[in-house]
Amino acid sequence: METIELERSIEQQHCTNIAIQKVTEVCNEKNLRLTDIRKRVLELVWQAQGPVGAYTILGQLIEDGRNAAPTTVYRALDFLLDEGFVHRLSSLNAFIGCAFPGHITLSQFLICNQCSKVDELQSFEISQSIDMSAKERQFQIKNEIIEIQGSCKACRKD
């Protein structure tokens, strides 16, 4: 059992490292400042086992010994959101790392109501349909995040 948990931890750290590397590259390309606090908040979002709330992030920053306040966390999250490095899941009031950092994406999320597992989709067909409907109504889309709630395979009792 401990071996499985260790493997998951190593895999999670690997995913976090890849995300940080990609975000750093995008920031360098766009000449954006990835400050220490922004980077740490991004790490905490990616290290979470699922969606994570701002106050959980704040608690971890304080535990790290940083002099942080809620505005510190929200400013960092705003930057990460604006640049497409994280997503905000409104229904959970939480944040999750973007599987496609650096691209302002049109995303759909499958959210399990039982275990809170989240899978990010990138369905071109769904986004195209929404885009066509918006254009018909002369509506300009700024952000598209669709949250679909249900039960994952592990939680479903078929």
C-alpha positions in Angstrom: 0.0 0.0 0.0 2.8 2.4 0.9 4.5 1.7 -2.5 1.4 2.8 -4.4 1.2 6.0 -2.4 4.9 6.7 -3.0 4.4 6.1 -6.7 1.5 8.5 -6.8 3.5 11.1 -4.9 6.4 10.8 -7.3 4.0 11.0 -10.3 2.3 14.1 -8.8 5.7 15.8 -8.2 6.7 14.9 -11.8 3.4 16.5 -13.2 4.0 19.6 -11.0 7.6 19.9 -12.2 6.5 19.7 -15.9 3.7 22.3 -15.3 6.2 24.7 -13.6 8.7 24.2 -16.4 6.0 24.9 -19.1 4.7 28.0 -17.3 8.2 29.3 -16.8 8.8 28.9 -20.6 5.6 30.6 -21.4 6.3 33.5 -19.0 9.8 33.9 -20.6 8.3 33.9 -24.1 5.7 36.5 -23.2 8.0 38.5 -21.0 5.8 38.0 -17.9 7.1 37.9 -14.3 6.6 34.6 -12.6 7.4 35.8 -9.1 8.3 33.5 -6.3 4.8 33.7 -4.8 3.1 33.1 -8.1 5.3 30.1 -8.7 4.6 28.7 -5.2 0.9 29.2 -5.6 1.0 27.4 -8.9 3.0 24.6 -7.3 0.4 24.3 -4.5 -2.4 24.1 -7.0 -0.7 21.4 -9.0 0.4 19.4 -5.8 -3.2 19.3 -4.6 -4.9 15.9 -5.2 -7.8 17.8 -6.7 -9.3 21.2 -6.8 -8.0 23.5 -4.0 -9.4 26.5 -2.4 -7.6 29.9 -1.9 -7.7 29.6 1.9 -6.1 26.1 1.7 -3.3 27.7 -0.4 -3.0 30.6 2.1 -2.7 28.1 5.0 0.1 26.3 3.2 1.9 29.6 2.4 1.8 30.5 6.1 3.0 27.0 7.0 5.9 27.6 4.6 6.8 30.6 6.8 5.7 33.2 4.3 4.1 36.4 5.4 0.9 36.0 3.3 -2.6 37.4 3.3 -5.7 36.5 1.3 -5.0 39.3 -1.1 -1.6 37.8 -1.8 -3.1 34.5 -2.8 -5.9 36.1 -4.8 -3.5 38.3 -6.8 -1.3 35.3 -7.6 -4.4 33.3 -8.6 -5.7 36.2 -10.8 -2.4 36.3 -12.7 -2.4 32.5 -13.1 -6.0 32.6 -14.3 -5.5 35.5 -16.7 -2.6 33.8 -18.3 -4.4 30.4 -18.6 -2.1 28.5 -16.2 -5.0 27.5 -13.8 -8.8 27.3 -14.0 -11.4 28.3 -11.4 -14.1 25.9 -10.9 -17.1 28.0 -9.8 -19.2 25.2 -8.5 -16.5 24.1 -6.1 -15.0 27.6 -5.5 -11.7 26.1 -6.1 -8.7 26.1 -8.5 -7.1 23.4 -10.6 -4.0 23.4 -12.8 -4.5 23.8 -16.5 -3.6 20.7 -18.5 -2.7 23.0 -21.4 -0.8 25.9 -19.7 -0.2 29.0 -21.7 -3.2 28.7 -24.0 -6.4 30.5 -23.1 -8.5 27.4 -23.6 -12.1 26.6 -24.1 -12.5 23.9 -21.5 -15.0 21.5 -20.2 -14.6 19.7 -16.8 -16.1 16.5 -15.6 -16.5 16.8 -11.9 -17.4 13.8 -9.7 -19.9 14.8 -7.0 -18.6 12.0 -4.7 -14.8 12.2 -4.8 -14.3 15.6 -6.4 -12.1 14.1 -9.1 -11.9 16.5 -12.1 -11.0 15.7 -15.7 -10.4 18.5 -18.1 -11.7 18.0 -21.6 -10.9 20.1 -24.7 -13.8 19.3 -27.1 -13.5 21.3 -30.2 -17.1 20.4 -31.2 -18.6 21.7 -28.0 -16.6 24.9 -28.2 -17.4 25.4 -31.9 -21.1 25.0 -31.2 -21.0 27.6 -28.4 -18.9 29.9 -30.6 -21.5 29.7 -33.4 -24.4 30.4 -31.1 -22.6 33.3 -29.5 -21.8 34.8 -32.9 -25.4 34.5 -34.0 -26.3 36.6 -31.0 -23.4 39.0 -31.5 -21.9 38.0 -28.2 -18.1 38.0 -27.7 -16.9 35.2 -25.5 -14.2 36.1 -23.0 -13.9 32.8 -21.2 -15.6 29.5 -21.6 -15.6 27.0 -18.7 -18.2 24.3 -18.6 -18.6 22.3 -15.5 -20.3 19.0 -15.8 -21.2 17.2 -12.6 -21.9 13.5 -12.1 -20.2 10.4 -10.9 -16.8 9.0 -12.0 -16.4 5.3 -12.8 -14.8 4.6 -9.5 -17.7 6.1 -7.5 -20.5 4.9 -9.6 -22.4 1.8 -8.4 -23.4 0.2 -11.7 
